[in-house]
């Protein structure tokens, strides 16, 4: 049975609740503010995505030269580092380089160019430079073969991979020539020479 003191305590507690409401409301508002600030910070940390261009006859040449240059430099970088690690007899060093440096940079470029190709597929179908844009996607496999050839000391695989890369370079040169961009591309290469030709690995 509830005594008088219990009833008095209950009544006193009832009168205390309203005084706590402003405090609880203030805590709730503060929580919402912190969440909103956190969301804004997260949005600001997102890396902006490169704009995917819409290709047309006016910008196709410039884009083609940029793509060809990016392709050849990507291959050149891979082979230059391969030769360095091969000479140092450090296959695991090359594996680390390929896995954690070259591949992430390559994938970023590949994803961008694949997005451009997909967006402009109908337009590119009628152009002479279409074969050029099918080359980038396969570079990852040549990188894997170079890694395997070094780890397994497989000279046959190495020769096969380098020969395939030389063939790819020939296709790039052929497409540039057929598009009438040979002179422009030659000028660009003279201004920005590739440090290591694709057939550099000879021993």
N, C-alpha and C positions, 0 to 999 in steps of 0.2 A: 504494500500500500504506500502511495507516495505521500511523504510528509511535507510540512509547510516549507521547510528550507529548500527542498528539492524543487517545489513549485516556484519559489522565489528565484532560484538559480536559473531555471528554464526561462522565466520571464525576463531576467536580466540579460541572458544570452540573446533572446529575441530582439531586444533593443539594441544589441551591439551589431547585428548583421548589417543594417542599413549603413552604418558608419564605415564598413569595410567595402562597400560597393564602389565608391570612387577609386579606391586603391586597386581593386581588381580590374576595373575598367582601364586604369592607367597602365597596368601591366600588359593587358591585352593589346592596347594600342602600341605600346613599345615593342611588343613581339612582332606585330604586323610591320612596323617600320623597319626593324632589323631584317626581316625576311625580304622586304622590298629592296633594301640596300644590297643584300646578298645576291639577289637575282640580277640587279643592275651590274654588279661587278662581274658576274659570270658572263653576261652578254658582252661586256667590254673585252674580256679575255679571249673571245673566239677569234681565230685568225680569219681575216677576210678572204673569201674565195675569189680567185682571179676571174675576171669577167670573160665569158665565153663569147668570142666575136662571131658576128654573122659575116661569112665570107662572100665576096662579090668580085667582079672583074677588076675593081679599083684597088683592092687590098690583097688579092690572092698572091701576087708576086712577092710582096714583102713578107707575107706569112710563110710562103714556101721557102724562101731563103732563110728565114729564122728557124723554121723547122729543120731544114737540112743541116744548118750549122749546129743546132742543138743535138741532133742525132749523131753527127760525126764527133762532136766534142764529148758526148757521153761515152761513145765507144773508145775514143782516144784516152780519156781519163781511166777507164777500166784497164786498157792494155798497158798504159804507162805504169800504173801501180802494180799490175801483174808482173811485168818485167822486173820491176824493182824488188818485189818480194821473191821472185824466182831466183834472181841473181844472189840474193841474201840467203837463199835456201830456207826461207821462212814461210812455208805454206799456211800455217795457222795465222800468221800475221795478215796474209792476203784474205783468208776467210773472214777474219774480224773486220777488215776494211770493207770487203764486199757486202757483208751482212749488215753492218751498222753505219756505213757512210755512203757507199755507192748506191746500194739498193734503195734506201729511203728517198734519196734525191731522184733516182731514176723513176721510182713509182709515182712520185709527185708530178714529174714531167709527163709520164705516160698517161696518167689519169686526166691531166689537163688536155693533152692532145687527142685522146680518145673522146673526150667530151666535145671538143671542137669538131672532130670528124662526124660524130653522131648527130650533132646539131645541123651540120652542113652536108649531110650525106647526099641528098638529092643534087645539090649544086656540084659537089666534087665528082659525081658520076660522069659528068660531061666534060671534065677537064683532063688535060694530059698529065697532070701531077698526081692523079689518084694513086698510082702504084707506090709513090713515095710514102704515103701515110699508112701503109700496111706494115712498115718495117719496124716501127718502134716497139710494138707489142712483143716481138720475139727476142729482144735483147736480154731479157731476164734469163732465158734458157742458155744463151751463150755465156753469160756470167757463171751460171751453174756448171757448165762444161769446163770452163777455165779452172774453176775451183777444184773440180774432180780431177782434172789432168795434173794439177799440182800436188794434190794430196796423194794420188795413186801413182805419181811419176809416170803418167801415161802419155808418152810422146805422140802416139798415133791420134789420140783424142785432141791433143793440143794442136797438131797440124790441121786436123779436120775443122776445128773450131775457127782457127785463124783464117783458113781458106774460105770458110762460110762468111766470115766477117768481111773479107776482101770482096766477095761476090756481092754482098749487100752494099758496100761502098760503090761498086761499079754500077749497081742499079740506081743509087742516088745520083751519081754523076750523069747517067744516061737520061734520067728524068729531068734533071736540071737543064741538060742540053736540049732535049726535045721541047722544053717549055720556052726556049729562047733566053734562058737566064744564065747561060754559061759565062758570059763576059762579066756580068754583075757578080756572080759567085766567085769568079777568079779574082776579081778585085778585092772582094771581101776576104778571101783566104790569104791573099798577099798581105793584107793589112792585119790579119789575125791568123798567122800560120799555126797549123796543128803541129805540136811538138813531136809527136810520135806517129809515123805512118803505120797503117794497119798491118803491114808485113814485117814489122820490126823484130819480131821474135824469131831468131835464127839459130839459137843454140840452147 
